[in-house]
Amino acid sequence: MRIWIGSLALALLAGCSLPASLVPGEPNLSKTSTKAPKDYAACLLPLWQQDIPKTTQTAISNGYRITAPSIVTADEILDVIKYKDGSRVSLYQGPPWAKSASLRKSVRDCL
């Protein structure tokens, strides 16, 4: 019985941590930058990797997605897309108790 309850709890937590559940909603932070997406991503990626070494960058339509994995909650995701003469930066974070202030500060520092 304990194994069944533990498995159920783990499955519920896993469902809460899927990155796809974050991205379709509204971003927690949305800013514009005069930097091109490539330049902005080049500034941000090393800063996030200092805090979370397994942070990755992937190419998406018109820009990049930077993902900082989380063991407990949803991943922190930043989309950098081409916007006018620069970039639009959209940060998606998990629940309020799990948000990383240092990652958010890095987003602002690279603007």
N, CA, C and O atoms as a printed pandas DataFrame, in Angstrom:
     atom_number atom_name residue_name chain_id  residue_number  x_coord  y_coord  z_coord
0              1         N          MET        A               1    0.817   -1.188    0.000
1              2        CA          MET        A               1    0.000    0.000    0.000
2              3         C          MET        A               1    0.871    1.267    0.000
3              4         O          MET        A               1    0.560    2.233   -0.696
4              5         N          ARG        A               2    1.955    1.258    0.778
5              6        CA          ARG        A               2    2.840    2.419    0.837
6              7         C          ARG        A               2    3.497    2.677   -0.517
7              8         O          ARG        A               2    3.669    3.825   -0.927
8              9         N          ILE        A               3    3.857    1.605   -1.199
9             10        CA          ILE        A               3    4.475    1.759   -2.518
10            11         C          ILE        A               3    3.480    2.393   -3.484
11            12         O          ILE        A               3    3.849    3.256   -4.280
12            13         N          TRP        A               4    2.240    1.975   -3.417
13            14        CA          TRP        A               4    1.217    2.529   -4.309
14            15         C          TRP        A               4    1.016    4.017   -4.038
15            16         O          TRP        A               4    0.946    4.811   -4.977
16            17         N          ILE        A               5    0.922    4.405   -2.764
17            18        CA          ILE        A               5    0.733    5.815   -2.406
18            19         C          ILE        A               5    1.952    6.629   -2.821
19            20         O          ILE        A               5    1.814    7.739   -3.335
20            21         N          GLY        A               6    3.141    6.081   -2.601
21            22        CA          GLY        A               6    4.365    6.769   -3.019
22            23         C          GLY        A               6    4.429    6.954   -4.523
23            24         O          GLY        A               6    4.844    8.010   -5.001
24            25         N          SER        A               7    4.026    5.946   -5.271
25            26        CA          SER        A               7    4.019    6.035   -6.731
26            27         C          SER        A               7    3.025    7.081   -7.207
27            28         O          SER        A               7    3.314    7.836   -8.136
28            29         N          LEU        A               8    1.864    7.132   -6.582
29            30        CA          LEU        A               8    0.852    8.118   -6.942
30            31         C          LEU        A               8    1.357    9.532   -6.678
31            32         O          LEU        A               8    1.186   10.418   -7.515
32            33         N          ALA        A               9    1.975    9.746   -5.525
33            34        CA          ALA        A               9    2.513   11.065   -5.187
34            35         C          ALA        A               9    3.598   11.481   -6.174
35            36         O          ALA        A               9    3.645   12.636   -6.598
36            37         N          LEU        A              10    4.462   10.551   -6.536
37            38        CA          LEU        A              10    5.522   10.844   -7.490
38            39         C          LEU        A              10    4.952   11.198   -8.859
39            40         O          LEU        A              10    5.444   12.117   -9.513
40            41         N          ALA        A              11    3.917   10.475   -9.299
41            42        CA          ALA        A              11    3.287   10.754  -10.588
42            43         C          ALA        A              11    2.644   12.136  -10.587
43            44         O          ALA        A              11    2.721   12.850  -11.587
44            45         N          LEU        A              12    2.016   12.520   -9.489
45            46        CA          LEU        A              12    1.413   13.848   -9.400
46            47         C          LEU        A              12    2.467   14.945   -9.454
47            48         O          LEU        A              12    2.279   15.960  -10.125
48            49         N          LEU        A              13    3.563   14.744   -8.755
49            50        CA          LEU        A              13    4.645   15.728   -8.789
50            51         C          LEU        A              13    5.272   15.818  -10.172
51            52         O          LEU        A              13    5.614   16.911  -10.624
52            53         N          ALA        A              14    5.426   14.705  -10.839
53            54        CA          ALA        A              14    5.999   14.708  -12.189
54            55         C          ALA        A              14    5.104   15.480  -13.135
55            56         O          ALA        A              14    5.598   16.198  -14.004
56            57         N          GLY        A              15    3.811   15.348  -12.984
57            58        CA          GLY        A              15    2.882   16.085  -13.838
58            59         C          GLY        A              15    3.000   17.578  -13.655
59            60         O          GLY        A              15    2.784   18.340  -14.597
60            61         N          CYS        A              16    3.343   18.009  -12.446
61            62        CA          CYS        A              16    3.499   19.439  -12.170
62            63         C          CYS        A              16    4.801   19.992  -12.727
63            64         O          CYS        A              16    4.938   21.208  -12.868
64            65         N          SER        A              17    5.745   19.143  -13.041
65            66        CA          SER        A              17    7.070   19.632  -13.429
66            67         C          SER        A              17    7.315   19.622  -14.926
67            68         O          SER        A              17    8.440   19.877  -15.358
68            69         N          LEU        A              18    6.323   19.342  -15.717
69            70        CA          LEU        A              18    6.528   19.319  -17.158
70            71         C          LEU        A              18    6.697   20.724  -17.699
71            72         O          LEU        A              18    5.858   21.581  -17.418
72            73         N          PRO        A              19    7.760   21.005  -18.474
73            74        CA          PRO        A              19    7.974   22.345  -19.013
74            75         C          PRO        A              19    6.838   22.798  -19.910
75            76         O          PRO        A              19    6.528   23.988  -19.948
76            77         N          ALA        A              20    6.214   21.888  -20.628
77            78        CA          ALA        A              20    5.134   22.264  -21.532
78            79         C          ALA        A              20    3.974   22.906  -20.780
79            80         O          ALA        A              20    3.223   23.692  -21.357
80            81         N          SER        A              21    3.822   22.578  -19.497
81            82        CA          SER        A              21    2.733   23.171  -18.733
82            83         C          SER        A              21    3.001   24.643  -18.440
83            84         O          SER        A              21    2.065   25.382  -18.132
84            85         N          LEU        A              22    4.237   25.083  -18.528
85            86        CA          LEU        A              22    4.563   26.483  -18.291
86            87         C          LEU        A              22    4.420   27.342  -19.539
87            88         O          LEU        A              22    3.798   28.404  -19.495
88            89         N          VAL        A              23    4.969   26.908  -20.611
89            90        CA          VAL        A              23    5.128   27.746  -21.787
90            91         C          VAL        A              23    3.821   28.259  -22.390
91            92         O          VAL        A              23    3.788   29.423  -22.787
92            93         N          PRO        A              24    2.739   27.477  -22.488
93            94        CA          PRO        A              24    1.531   28.015  -23.110
94            95         C          PRO        A              24    0.892   29.186  -22.373
95            96         O          PRO        A              24    0.164   29.966  -22.988
96            97         N          GLY        A              25    1.142   29.330  -21.074
97            98        CA          GLY        A              25    0.544   30.417  -20.301
98            99         C          GLY        A              25    1.275   31.736  -20.508
99           100         O          GLY        A              25    2.110   31.883  -21.401
100          101         N          GLU        A              26    0.934   32.668  -19.666
101          102        CA          GLU        A              26    1.576   33.975  -19.708
102          103         C          GLU        A              26    2.955   33.894  -19.054
103          104         O          GLU        A              26    3.122   33.194  -18.055
104          105         N          PRO        A              27    3.943   34.602  -19.606
105          106        CA          PRO        A              27    5.268   34.596  -18.977
106          107         C          PRO        A              27    5.243   35.349  -17.652
107          108         O          PRO        A              27    4.443   36.265  -17.462
108          109         N          ASN        A              28    6.123   34.955  -16.744
109          110        CA          ASN        A              28    6.261   35.663  -15.475
110          111         C          ASN        A              28    6.958   37.003  -15.680
111          112         O          ASN        A              28    6.773   37.938  -14.901
112          113         N          LEU        A              29    7.760   37.082  -16.734
113          114        CA          LEU        A              29    8.502   38.305  -17.046
114          115         C          LEU        A              29    8.624   38.396  -18.557
115          116         O          LEU        A              29    9.020   37.431  -19.211
116          117         N          SER        A              30    8.288   39.552  -19.114
117          118        CA          SER        A              30    8.410   39.758  -20.552
118          119         C          SER        A              30    9.037   41.131  -20.784
119          120         O          SER        A              30    8.490   42.153  -20.368
120          121         N          LYS        A              31   10.179   41.140  -21.445
121          122        CA          LYS        A              31   10.921   42.384  -21.684
122          123         C          LYS        A              31   11.416   42.410  -23.121
123          124         O          LYS        A              31   11.416   41.388  -23.807
124          125         N          THR        A              32   11.836   43.583  -23.569
125          126        CA          THR        A              32   12.478   43.696  -24.873
126          127         C          THR        A              32   13.922   44.129  -24.666
127          128         O          THR        A              32   14.267   44.764  -23.669
128          129         N          SER        A              33   14.755   43.767  -25.637
129          130        CA          SER        A              33   16.170   44.102  -25.581
130          131         C          SER        A              33   16.595   44.620  -26.951
131          132         O          SER        A              33   16.019   44.247  -27.973
132          133         N          THR        A              34   17.593   45.469  -26.961
133          134        CA          THR        A              34   18.138   45.949  -28.234
134          135         C          THR        A              34   19.110   44.941  -28.831
135          136         O          THR        A              34   19.524   45.081  -29.982
136          137         N          LYS        A              35   19.477   43.914  -28.045
137          138        CA          LYS        A              35   20.405   42.880  -28.522
138          139         C          LYS        A              35   19.678   41.883  -29.423
139          140         O          LYS        A              35   18.498   41.592  -29.226
140          141         N          ALA        A              36   20.399   41.371  -30.406
141          142        CA          ALA        A              36   19.866   40.298  -31.246
142          143         C          ALA        A              36   19.694   39.046  -30.382
143          144         O          ALA        A              36   20.396   38.894  -29.383
144          145         N          PRO        A              37   18.767   38.139  -30.750
145          146        CA          PRO        A              37   18.569   36.929  -29.951
146          147         C          PRO        A              37   19.864   36.155  -29.674
147          148         O          PRO        A              37   20.070   35.666  -28.564
148          149         N          LYS        A              38   20.722   36.048  -30.672
149          150        CA          LYS        A              38   21.977   35.309  -30.509
150          151         C          LYS        A              38   22.863   35.973  -29.453
151          152         O          LYS        A              38   23.455   35.286  -28.621
152          153         N          ASP        A              39   22.955   37.292  -29.483
153          154        CA          ASP        A              39   23.780   38.023  -28.525
154          155         C          ASP        A              39   23.204   37.955  -27.108
155          156         O          ASP        A              39   23.944   37.809  -26.135
156          157         N          TYR        A              40   21.878   38.063  -27.005
157          158        CA          TYR        A              40   21.247   37.995  -25.694
158          159         C          TYR        A              40   21.444   36.605  -25.082
159          160         O          TYR        A              40   21.791   36.481  -23.907
160          161         N          ALA        A              41   21.222   35.564  -25.887
161          162        CA          ALA        A              41   21.392   34.188  -25.405
162          163         C          ALA        A              41   22.848   33.946  -24.997
163          164         O          ALA        A              41   23.105   33.251  -24.014
164          165         N          ALA        A              42   23.792   34.509  -25.737
165          166        CA          ALA        A              42   25.214   34.356  -25.410
166          167         C          ALA        A              42   25.554   35.030  -24.080
167          168         O          ALA        A              42   26.460   34.585  -23.375
168          169         N          CYS        A              43   24.848   36.079  -23.741
169          170        CA          CYS        A              43   25.049   36.750  -22.453
170          171         C          CYS        A              43   24.425   35.934  -21.318
171          172         O          CYS        A              43   25.036   35.762  -20.264
172          173         N          LEU        A              44   23.209   35.433  -21.538
173          174        CA          LEU        A              44   22.453   34.800  -20.465
174          175         C          LEU        A              44   22.882   33.372  -20.135
175          176         O          LEU        A              44   22.941   32.999  -18.964
176          177         N          LEU        A              45   23.179   32.578  -21.147
177          178        CA          LEU        A              45   23.471   31.162  -20.926
178          179         C          LEU        A              45   24.569   30.928  -19.883
179          180         O          LEU        A              45   24.356   30.130  -18.971
180          181         N          PRO        A              46   25.726   31.580  -19.971
181          182        CA          PRO        A              46   26.765   31.336  -18.957
182          183         C          PRO        A              46   26.334   31.752  -17.546
183          184         O          PRO        A              46   26.737   31.124  -16.567
184          185         N          LEU        A              47   25.527   32.794  -17.439
185          186        CA          LEU        A              47   25.063   33.237  -16.122
186          187         C          LEU        A              47   24.146   32.194  -15.489
187          188         O          LEU        A              47   24.259   31.901  -14.299
188          189         N          TRP        A              48   23.234   31.633  -16.294
189          190        CA          TRP        A              48   22.342   30.596  -15.781
190          191         C          TRP        A              48   23.120   29.326  -15.457
191          192         O          TRP        A              48   22.815   28.634  -14.486
192          193         N          GLN        A              49   24.138   29.018  -16.285
193          194        CA          GLN        A              49   24.933   27.809  -16.038
194          195         C          GLN        A              49   25.757   27.920  -14.765
195          196         O          GLN        A              49   26.112   26.900  -14.174
196          197         N          GLN        A              50   26.069   29.132  -14.332
197          198        CA          GLN        A              50   26.761   29.307  -13.048
198          199         C          GLN        A              50   25.863   28.851  -11.901
199          200         O          GLN        A              50   26.338   28.235  -10.946
200          201         N          ASP        A              51   24.566   29.150  -11.992
201          202        CA          ASP        A              51   23.608   28.764  -10.949
202          203         C          ASP        A              51   23.147   27.323  -11.103
203          204         O          ASP        A              51   23.057   26.583  -10.124
204          205         N          ILE        A              52   22.854   26.926  -12.345
205          206        CA          ILE        A              52   22.342   25.579  -12.630
206          207         C          ILE        A              52   23.152   25.019  -13.798
207          208         O          ILE        A              52   22.842   25.304  -14.954
208          209         N          PRO        A              53   24.186   24.228  -13.509
209          210        CA          PRO        A              53   25.114   23.757  -14.541
210          211         C          PRO        A              53   24.476   23.002  -15.715
211          212         O          PRO        A              53   25.024   23.012  -16.817
212          213         N          LYS        A              54   23.346   22.357  -15.498
213          214        CA          LYS        A              54   22.723   21.584  -16.582
214          215         C          LYS        A              54   21.797   22.419  -17.460
215          216         O          LYS        A              54   20.998   21.861  -18.212
216          217         N          THR        A              55   21.889   23.734  -17.378
217          218        CA          THR        A              55   21.096   24.620  -18.235
218          219         C          THR        A              55   21.491   24.395  -19.685
219          220         O          THR        A              55   22.675   24.280  -20.003
220          221         N          THR        A              56   20.486   24.332  -20.570
221          222        CA          THR        A              56   20.734   24.086  -21.988
222          223         C          THR        A              56   20.110   25.178  -22.848
223          224         O          THR        A              56   19.222   25.911  -22.414
224          225         N          GLN        A              57   20.597   25.261  -24.062
225          226        CA          GLN        A              57   20.072   26.207  -25.047
226          227         C          GLN        A              57   19.717   25.437  -26.306
227          228         O          GLN        A              57   20.498   24.610  -26.775
228          229         N          THR        A              58   18.527   25.711  -26.858
229          230        CA          THR        A              58   18.111   25.097  -28.118
230          231         C          THR        A              58   17.582   26.177  -29.045
231          232         O          THR        A              58   17.051   27.194  -28.599
232          233         N          ALA        A              59   17.734   25.943  -30.332
233          234        CA          ALA        A              59   17.213   26.879  -31.327
234          235         C          ALA        A              59   15.716   26.637  -31.491
235          236         O          ALA        A              59   15.266   25.493  -31.565
236          237         N          ILE        A              60   14.951   27.722  -31.546
237          238        CA          ILE        A              60   13.520   27.657  -31.836
238          239         C          ILE        A              60   13.237   28.626  -32.979
239          240         O          ILE        A              60   14.140   29.321  -33.445
240          241         N          SER        A              61   12.015   28.671  -33.420
241          242        CA          SER        A              61   11.640   29.571  -34.506
242          243         C          SER        A              61   11.978   31.015  -34.131
243          244         O          SER        A              61   11.486   31.513  -33.118
244          245         N          ASN        A              62   12.783   31.675  -34.901
245          246        CA          ASN        A              62   13.173   33.073  -34.709
246          247         C          ASN        A              62   13.970   33.353  -33.439
247          248         O          ASN        A              62   13.995   34.493  -32.977
248          249         N          GLY        A              63   14.620   32.343  -32.863
249          250        CA          GLY        A              63   15.391   32.635  -31.672
250          251         C          GLY        A              63   15.899   31.411  -30.940
251          252         O          GLY        A              63   16.298   30.418  -31.550
252          253         N          TYR        A              64   15.878   31.502  -29.597
253          254        CA          TYR        A              64   16.448   30.459  -28.754
254          255         C          TYR        A              64   15.578   30.213  -27.527
255          256         O          TYR        A              64   14.841   31.095  -27.086
256          257         N          ARG        A              65   15.674   28.996  -26.981
257          258        CA          ARG        A              65   15.037   28.654  -25.714
258          259         C          ARG        A              65   16.141   28.178  -24.774
259          260         O          ARG        A              65   16.919   27.286  -25.111
260          261         N          ILE        A              66   16.194   28.781  -23.603
261          262        CA          ILE        A              66   17.151   28.397  -22.579
262          263         C          ILE        A              66   16.347   27.762  -21.444
263          264         O          ILE        A              66   15.396   28.352  -20.930
264          265         N          THR        A              67   16.748   26.552  -21.066
265          266        CA          THR        A              67   16.009   25.792  -20.063
266          267         C          THR        A              67   16.919   25.426  -18.892
267          268         O          THR        A              67   17.961   24.795  -19.068
268          269         N          ALA        A              68   16.503   25.832  -17.701
269          270        CA          ALA        A              68   17.207   25.463  -16.476
270          271         C          ALA        A              68   16.376   24.390  -15.785
271          272         O          ALA        A              68   15.295   24.679  -15.273
272          273         N          PRO        A              69   16.873   23.151  -15.765
273          274        CA          PRO        A              69   16.084   22.066  -15.182
274          275         C          PRO        A              69   15.958   22.182  -13.667
275          276         O          PRO        A              69   16.836   22.708  -12.983
276          277         N          SER        A              70   14.846   21.674  -13.175
277          278        CA          SER        A              70   14.599   21.654  -11.739
278          279         C          SER        A              70   14.282   20.230  -11.315
279          280         O          SER        A              70   13.594   19.505  -12.034
280          281         N          ILE        A              71   14.768   19.832  -10.173
281          282        CA          ILE        A              71   14.502   18.493   -9.666
282          283         C          ILE        A              71   13.125   18.440   -9.016
283          284         O          ILE        A              71   12.439   17.422   -9.112
284          285         N          VAL        A              72   12.714   19.513   -8.360
285          286        CA          VAL        A              72   11.494   19.503   -7.563
286          287         C          VAL        A              72   10.281   20.019   -8.315
287          288         O          VAL        A              72    9.218   19.402   -8.245
288          289         N          THR        A              73   10.400   21.130   -9.033
289          290        CA          THR        A              73    9.248   21.753   -9.679
290          291         C          THR        A              73    9.485   21.861  -11.177
291          292         O          THR        A              73   10.372   21.213  -11.732
292          293         N          ALA        A              74    8.684   22.684  -11.812
293          294        CA          ALA        A              74    8.801   22.899  -13.248
294          295         C          ALA        A              74   10.122   23.583  -13.590
295          296         O          ALA        A              74   10.657   24.362  -12.800
296          297         N          ASP        A              75   10.636   23.281  -14.776
297          298        CA          ASP        A              75   11.858   23.918  -15.254
298          299         C          ASP        A              75   11.625   25.417  -15.429
299          300         O          ASP        A              75   10.493   25.861  -15.620
300          301         N          GLU        A              76   12.704   26.185  -15.361
301          302        CA          GLU        A              76   12.629   27.613  -15.671
302          303         C          GLU        A              76   13.043   27.758  -17.120
303          304         O          GLU        A              76   14.097   27.270  -17.528
304          305         N          ILE        A              77   12.202   28.436  -17.900
305          306        CA          ILE        A              77   12.383   28.506  -19.343
306          307         C          ILE        A              77   12.403   29.963  -19.779
307          308         O          ILE        A              77   11.588   30.771  -19.332
308          309         N          LEU        A              78   13.341   30.284  -20.654
309          310        CA          LEU        A              78   13.425   31.624  -21.211
310          311         C          LEU        A              78   13.410   31.506  -22.724
311          312         O          LEU        A              78   14.242   30.808  -23.304
312          313         N          ASP        A              79   12.467   32.188  -23.368
313          314        CA          ASP        A              79   12.428   32.257  -24.826
314          315         C          ASP        A              79   12.939   33.619  -25.261
315          316         O          ASP        A              79   12.502   34.649  -24.749
316          317         N          VAL        A              80   13.868   33.617  -26.212
317          318        CA          VAL        A              80   14.421   34.840  -26.780
318          319         C          VAL        A              80   14.104   34.794  -28.269
319          320         O          VAL        A              80   14.646   33.963  -28.997
320          321         N          ILE        A              81   13.225   35.685  -28.722
321          322        CA          ILE        A              81   12.842   35.673  -30.139
322          323         C          ILE        A              81   13.099   37.031  -30.771
323          324         O          ILE        A              81   13.127   38.059  -30.094
324          325         N          LYS        A              82   13.283   37.008  -32.076
325          326        CA          LYS        A              82   13.525   38.234  -32.826
326          327         C          LYS        A              82   12.310   39.140  -32.697
327          328         O          LYS        A              82   11.175   38.691  -32.858
328          329         N          TYR        A              83   12.548   40.413  -32.407
329          330        CA          TYR        A              83   11.466   41.382  -32.235
330          331         C          TYR        A              83   11.974   42.749  -32.672
331          332         O          TYR        A              83   12.887   43.301  -32.057
332          333         N          LYS        A              84   11.395   43.289  -33.714
333          334        CA          LYS        A              84   11.799   44.573  -34.289
334          335         C          LYS        A              84   13.317   44.607  -34.501
335          336         O          LYS        A              84   13.853   43.776  -35.235
336          337         N          ASP        A              85   14.016   45.559  -33.866
337          338        CA          ASP        A              85   15.469   45.669  -34.039
338          339         C          ASP        A              85   16.254   44.959  -32.939
339          340         O          ASP        A              85   17.448   45.205  -32.771
340          341         N          GLY        A              86   15.597   44.089  -32.199
341          342        CA          GLY        A              86   16.271   43.403  -31.097
342          343         C          GLY        A              86   15.599   42.084  -30.783
343          344         O          GLY        A              86   15.411   41.241  -31.661
344          345         N          SER        A              87   15.237   41.912  -29.513
345          346        CA          SER        A              87   14.660   40.645  -29.038
346          347         C          SER        A              87   13.508   40.891  -28.084
347          348         O          SER        A              87   13.427   41.931  -27.429
348          349         N          ARG        A              88   12.620   39.911  -28.020
349          350        CA          ARG        A              88   11.618   39.847  -26.950
350          351         C          ARG        A              88   12.009   38.668  -26.081
351          352         O          ARG        A              88   12.228   37.559  -26.569
352          353         N          VAL        A              89   12.093   38.926  -24.790
353          354        CA          VAL        A              89   12.521   37.933  -23.819
354          355         C          VAL        A              89   11.321   37.567  -22.952
355          356         O          VAL        A              89   10.689   38.442  -22.360
356          357         N          SER        A              90   11.006   36.271  -22.878
357          358        CA          SER        A              90    9.875   35.805  -22.070
358          359         C          SER        A              90   10.362   34.727  -21.114
359          360         O          SER        A              90   10.869   33.688  -21.536
360          361         N          LEU        A              91   10.202   34.987  -19.816
361          362        CA          LEU        A              91   10.642   34.059  -18.773
362          363         C          LEU        A              91    9.431   33.353  -18.172
363          364         O          LEU        A              91    8.477   33.995  -17.731
364          365         N          TYR        A              92    9.486   32.028  -18.161
365          366        CA          TYR        A              92    8.438   31.198  -17.571
366          367         C          TYR        A              92    9.031   30.480  -16.369
367          368         O          TYR        A              92   10.008   29.741  -16.494
368          369         N          GLN        A              93    8.432   30.703  -15.198
369          370        CA          GLN        A              93    8.913   30.090  -13.969
370          371         C          GLN        A              93    7.786   29.308  -13.309
371          372         O          GLN        A              93    6.610   29.495  -13.622
372          373         N          GLY        A              94    8.166   28.436  -12.399
373          374        CA          GLY        A              94    7.210   27.606  -11.690
374          375         C          GLY        A              94    6.457   28.374  -10.620
375          376         O          GLY        A              94    6.297   29.591  -10.715
376          377         N          PRO        A              95    5.993   27.660   -9.599
377          378        CA          PRO        A              95    5.225   28.287   -8.530
378          379         C          PRO        A              95    6.051   29.325   -7.775
379          380         O          PRO        A              95    7.280   29.262   -7.780
380          381         N          PRO        A              96    5.381   30.278   -7.126
381          382        CA          PRO        A              96    6.102   31.369   -6.447
382          383         C          PRO        A              96    7.165   30.917   -5.459
383          384         O          PRO        A              96    8.203   31.569   -5.347
384          385         N          TRP        A              97    6.945   29.834   -4.747
385          386        CA          TRP        A              97    7.910   29.376   -3.750
386          387         C          TRP        A              97    9.143   28.740   -4.386
387          388         O          TRP        A              97   10.133   28.494   -3.696
388          389         N          ALA        A              98    9.098   28.469   -5.699
389          390        CA          ALA        A              98   10.221   27.793   -6.350
390          391         C          ALA        A              98   10.969   28.679   -7.346
391          392         O          ALA        A              98   11.934   28.227   -7.962
392          393         N          LYS        A              99   10.546   29.917   -7.515
393          394        CA          LYS        A              99   11.186   30.794   -8.491
394          395         C          LYS        A              99   12.590   31.171   -8.050
395          396         O          LYS        A              99   12.845   31.403   -6.869
396          397         N          SER        A             100   13.489   31.227   -9.009
397          398        CA          SER        A             100   14.863   31.590   -8.720
398          399         C          SER        A             100   15.072   33.085   -8.969
399          400         O          SER        A             100   14.969   33.556  -10.101
400          401         N          ALA        A             101   15.360   33.809   -7.914
401          402        CA          ALA        A             101   15.592   35.248   -8.033
402          403         C          ALA        A             101   16.875   35.530   -8.802
403          404         O          ALA        A             101   16.948   36.516   -9.535
404          405         N          SER        A             102   17.894   34.675   -8.647
405          406        CA          SER        A             102   19.160   34.927   -9.332
406          407         C          SER        A             102   19.014   34.749  -10.844
407          408         O          SER        A             102   19.638   35.483  -11.610
408          409         N          LEU        A             103   18.195   33.779  -11.288
409          410        CA          LEU        A             103   17.973   33.615  -12.730
410          411         C          LEU        A             103   17.212   34.817  -13.285
411          412         O          LEU        A             103   17.508   35.296  -14.380
412          413         N          ARG        A             104   16.245   35.294  -12.534
413          414        CA          ARG        A             104   15.468   36.467  -12.958
414          415         C          ARG        A             104   16.374   37.705  -13.037
415          416         O          ARG        A             104   16.242   38.512  -13.957
416          417         N          LYS        A             105   17.282   37.852  -12.085
417          418        CA          LYS        A             105   18.214   38.979  -12.090
418          419         C          LYS        A             105   19.120   38.899  -13.330
419          420         O          LYS        A             105   19.405   39.922  -13.952
420          421         N          SER        A             106   19.564   37.710  -13.681
421          422        CA          SER        A             106   20.405   37.530  -14.865
422          423         C          SER        A             106   19.662   37.948  -16.126
423          424         O          SER        A             106   20.257   38.517  -17.041
424          425         N          VAL        A             107   18.382   37.672  -16.177
425          426        CA          VAL        A             107   17.560   38.073  -17.338
426          427         C          VAL        A             107   17.601   39.584  -17.486
427          428         O          VAL        A             107   17.760   40.104  -18.591
428          429         N          ARG        A             108   17.456   40.285  -16.375
429          430        CA          ARG        A             108   17.469   41.758  -16.414
430          431         C          ARG        A             108   18.874   42.299  -16.703
431          432         O          ARG        A             108   19.031   43.282  -17.426
432          433         N          ASP        A             109   19.880   41.656  -16.139
433          434        CA          ASP        A             109   21.260   42.132  -16.327
434          435         C          ASP        A             109   21.692   42.075  -17.798
435          436         O          ASP        A             109   22.479   42.910  -18.243
436          437         N          CYS        A             110   21.185   41.104  -18.547
437          438        CA          CYS        A             110   21.592   40.970  -19.945
438          439         C          CYS        A             110   20.811   41.861  -20.910
439          440         O          CYS        A             110   21.173   41.966  -22.082
440          441         N          LEU        A             111   19.747   42.501  -20.434
441          442        CA          LEU        A             111   18.967   43.354  -21.324
442          443         C          LEU        A             111   19.833   44.448  -21.891
443          444         O          LEU        A             111   19.354   45.274  -22.668
